[in-house]
Amino acid sequence: MSNQTDKNDVFSTVEQTVDKQIKSTEKSFPNYQTSVTSLQQEYTEAFKNVVESSIALQREFANKTGINTGVPQATEDAVRQSNEQISKVQDVQNKIALATIDATRQNVKTFNENAKAFADLNKSVMQSWITAFTPKFN
């Protein structure tokens, strides 16, 4: 086959198209990471501001109206202990999520390595079939 035919066959066209899409996708990764991180920070800041504003408003209302806001020590202890337990659960959940992401990455990496091996194996099988079924002329 000539070079011109090779460049215009279906496989070359697909390879070029896929390569272009992969490169485009790879270029966008840093932008997504930056945007998601920025969004997470904004959500966290907004949540913090809403909670702080709400507490300040309720505190001011209670003070101006003379509402007793004292809490028994047992209640305060229960709230603190609950908060500690919640923090521990969140820590475990974060570790599980990160381990799951890492395991998924490893699985994709293994799949990628195996896909190359299967392609090589299929190529060998195809070659043996071609050799077996191709007529030999003397």
Protein Blocks (a to p, Z undefined) as FASTA:
>chain_A
ZZklmmmmmklmmmmmmmmmmmmmmmmmmmmmmmmmmmmmmmmmmmmmmmmmmmmmmmmm
mmmnopafbdcfklmmmmmmmmmmmmmmmmmmmmmmmmmmmmmmmmmmmmmmmmmmmmmm
mmmmmmmmmmmmmccdZZ
